[in-house]
Amino acid sequence: MAGQGISSGAIAFKESFVTLAQGLYTGDIAAPVEVLVIGGIPGTYMPSDIVAFLGLRSDQDYAAMGTNRSRDEIIQLDAFLSVERGGKDPATDAVCERRVSDLLTVIEHFARVTDTTIGNTVRECFLLKHELVTTPSKNGRESYINATFQAKFRITS
């Protein structure tokens, strides 16, 4: 519609976060296995290490008073990080937990320090919360983290 501005920054934020995160898992952090970074549910290809950006939520409220009726938007993006390794002993749990924590550290540091605006799509972005779970899997052990990143965006047009 002609003359209308943006109603939400959520999709642009998610797309940028996924694209930027795809370039983070190279070199030492990618060894010894590939890390799949995807902006949705993985298909039939399921490597041992996965970073998937899934849920996206947005809340809006009044911003500064003015003639453009600007809004402040709080965007929450859910990331699911998973690591699976063969082996049924408790030592495998520690390997999985350390690896999945390292994967989270990479994107948390990126959002907090390296590119705090996630490609200039938001004013700021931080890790809001995360939960670590370790469980038996078909092939051994799996540790996964459900993490939520929170960003702030100003809608001005």
C-alpha positions as a Python dict, from the first residue, in 0.01 Angstrom:
ca = {
    (1, 'M'): (0, 0, 0),
    (2, 'A'): (144, 333, -105),
    (3, 'G'): (243, 571, 169),
    (4, 'Q'): (251, 312, 446),
    (5, 'G'): (555, 244, 662),
    (6, 'I'): (680, -63, 840),
    (7, 'S'): (448, -223, 1097),
    (8, 'S'): (710, -449, 1261),
    (9, 'G'): (1084, -509, 1254),
    (10, 'A'): (1052, -873, 1361),
    (11, 'I'): (1094, -1051, 1027),
    (12, 'A'): (1389, -837, 916),
    (13, 'F'): (1554, -897, 1255),
    (14, 'K'): (1512, -1277, 1232),
    (15, 'E'): (1633, -1292, 872),
    (16, 'S'): (1940, -1084, 953),
    (17, 'F'): (2018, -1282, 1269),
    (18, 'V'): (2002, -1614, 1080),
    (19, 'T'): (2216, -1487, 792),
    (20, 'L'): (2479, -1340, 1024),
    (21, 'A'): (2481, -1649, 1250),
    (22, 'Q'): (2547, -1874, 949),
    (23, 'G'): (2889, -1711, 917),
    (24, 'L'): (2982, -1749, 1284),
    (25, 'Y'): (3042, -2123, 1303),
    (26, 'T'): (3363, -2158, 1106),
    (27, 'G'): (3719, -2252, 1195),
    (28, 'D'): (3778, -2398, 1542),
    (29, 'I'): (3415, -2372, 1656),
    (30, 'A'): (3306, -2583, 1356),
    (31, 'A'): (3559, -2858, 1433),
    (32, 'P'): (3517, -3150, 1453),
    (33, 'V'): (3168, -3143, 1298),
    (34, 'E'): (2961, -2911, 1081),
    (35, 'V'): (2713, -2679, 1251),
    (36, 'L'): (2382, -2639, 1068),
    (37, 'V'): (2237, -2290, 1118),
    (38, 'I'): (1883, -2257, 988),
    (39, 'G'): (1591, -2017, 1016),
    (40, 'G'): (1330, -2285, 1077),
    (41, 'I'): (1288, -2654, 1141),
    (42, 'P'): (1564, -2869, 988),
    (43, 'G'): (1445, -3103, 715),
    (44, 'T'): (1574, -3454, 663),
    (45, 'Y'): (1939, -3345, 695),
    (46, 'M'): (2017, -3369, 1066),
    (47, 'P'): (2384, -3316, 1153),
    (48, 'S'): (2511, -3363, 1508),
    (49, 'D'): (2522, -2986, 1581),
    (50, 'I'): (2224, -2764, 1501),
    (51, 'V'): (2137, -2399, 1566),
    (52, 'A'): (1777, -2334, 1459),
    (53, 'F'): (1595, -2003, 1496),
    (54, 'L'): (1228, -2084, 1543),
    (55, 'G'): (973, -1882, 1741),
    (56, 'L'): (930, -1508, 1691),
    (57, 'R'): (719, -1283, 1913),
    (58, 'S'): (659, -908, 1917),
    (59, 'D'): (499, -665, 2158),
    (60, 'Q'): (445, -298, 2080),
    (61, 'D'): (375, 5, 2296),
    (62, 'Y'): (365, 381, 2267),
    (63, 'A'): (701, 547, 2212),
    (64, 'A'): (789, 915, 2216),
    (65, 'M'): (504, 1161, 2181),
    (66, 'G'): (491, 1323, 1842),
    (67, 'T'): (308, 1362, 1517),
    (68, 'N'): (443, 1040, 1362),
    (69, 'R'): (286, 822, 1636),
    (70, 'S'): (601, 611, 1677),
    (71, 'R'): (596, 276, 1855),
    (72, 'D'): (851, 79, 2052),
    (73, 'E'): (864, -289, 1965),
    (74, 'I'): (1011, -562, 2183),
    (75, 'I'): (1102, -863, 1967),
    (76, 'Q'): (1181, -1207, 2107),
    (77, 'L'): (1349, -1470, 1889),
    (78, 'D'): (1378, -1830, 2008),
    (79, 'A'): (1687, -2029, 1921),
    (80, 'F'): (1713, -2406, 1960),
    (81, 'L'): (2070, -2536, 1983),
    (82, 'S'): (2129, -2910, 1980),
    (83, 'V'): (2435, -3135, 2008),
    (84, 'E'): (2425, -3513, 1981),
    (85, 'R'): (2716, -3751, 2042),
    (86, 'G'): (2747, -4128, 2052),
    (87, 'G'): (2801, -4295, 2388),
    (88, 'K'): (2582, -4380, 2683),
    (89, 'D'): (2813, -4293, 2973),
    (90, 'P'): (2790, -3980, 3192),
    (91, 'A'): (3112, -3841, 3041),
    (92, 'T'): (2925, -3801, 2712),
    (93, 'D'): (2677, -3576, 2891),
    (94, 'A'): (2957, -3337, 2983),
    (95, 'V'): (3091, -3336, 2625),
    (96, 'C'): (2747, -3252, 2486),
    (97, 'E'): (2674, -2988, 2750),
    (98, 'R'): (3008, -2812, 2694),
    (99, 'R'): (2966, -2814, 2316),
    (100, 'V'): (2610, -2680, 2313),
    (101, 'S'): (2712, -2413, 2567),
    (102, 'D'): (2999, -2313, 2337),
    (103, 'L'): (2757, -2282, 2044),
    (104, 'L'): (2536, -2049, 2250),
    (105, 'T'): (2836, -1845, 2364),
    (106, 'V'): (2927, -1772, 2001),
    (107, 'I'): (2590, -1614, 1913),
    (108, 'E'): (2546, -1450, 2255),
    (109, 'H'): (2884, -1274, 2225),
    (110, 'F'): (2803, -1175, 1868),
    (111, 'A'): (2471, -1014, 1970),
    (112, 'R'): (2607, -851, 2288),
    (113, 'V'): (2947, -730, 2162),
    (114, 'T'): (3020, -774, 1791),
    (115, 'D'): (2700, -657, 1618),
    (116, 'T'): (2462, -530, 1883),
    (117, 'T'): (2214, -404, 1621),
    (118, 'I'): (2210, -734, 1425),
    (119, 'G'): (2288, -581, 1088),
    (120, 'N'): (2122, -248, 1178),
    (121, 'T'): (1780, -411, 1207),
    (122, 'V'): (1724, -327, 1577),
    (123, 'R'): (1849, -77, 1837),
    (124, 'E'): (1995, -350, 2061),
    (125, 'C'): (1983, -724, 2120),
    (126, 'F'): (2066, -940, 2423),
    (127, 'L'): (2026, -1299, 2535),
    (128, 'L'): (1722, -1288, 2761),
    (129, 'K'): (1716, -1645, 2895),
    (130, 'H'): (1816, -2001, 2820),
    (131, 'E'): (1757, -2352, 2947),
    (132, 'L'): (1995, -2649, 2912),
    (133, 'V'): (1860, -3007, 2898),
    (134, 'T'): (2053, -3333, 2850),
    (135, 'T'): (1875, -3653, 2758),
    (136, 'P'): (1940, -3998, 2609),
    (137, 'S'): (1899, -4008, 2231),
    (138, 'K'): (1869, -4278, 1969),
    (139, 'N'): (2243, -4260, 1900),
    (140, 'G'): (2376, -4178, 2247),
    (141, 'R'): (2327, -3849, 2430),
    (142, 'E'): (2182, -3513, 2331),
    (143, 'S'): (2211, -3176, 2500),
    (144, 'Y'): (1999, -2890, 2384),
    (145, 'I'): (1946, -2530, 2481),
    (146, 'N'): (1628, -2333, 2433),
    (147, 'A'): (1739, -1969, 2425),
    (148, 'T'): (1551, -1644, 2378),
    (149, 'F'): (1710, -1330, 2237),
    (150, 'Q'): (1533, -1001, 2297),
    (151, 'A'): (1570, -696, 2075),
    (152, 'K'): (1430, -342, 2072),
    (153, 'F'): (1306, -170, 1758),
    (154, 'R'): (1153, 175, 1700),
    (155, 'I'): (872, 204, 1446),
    (156, 'T'): (869, 561, 1320),
    (157, 'S'): (674, 555, 996),
}
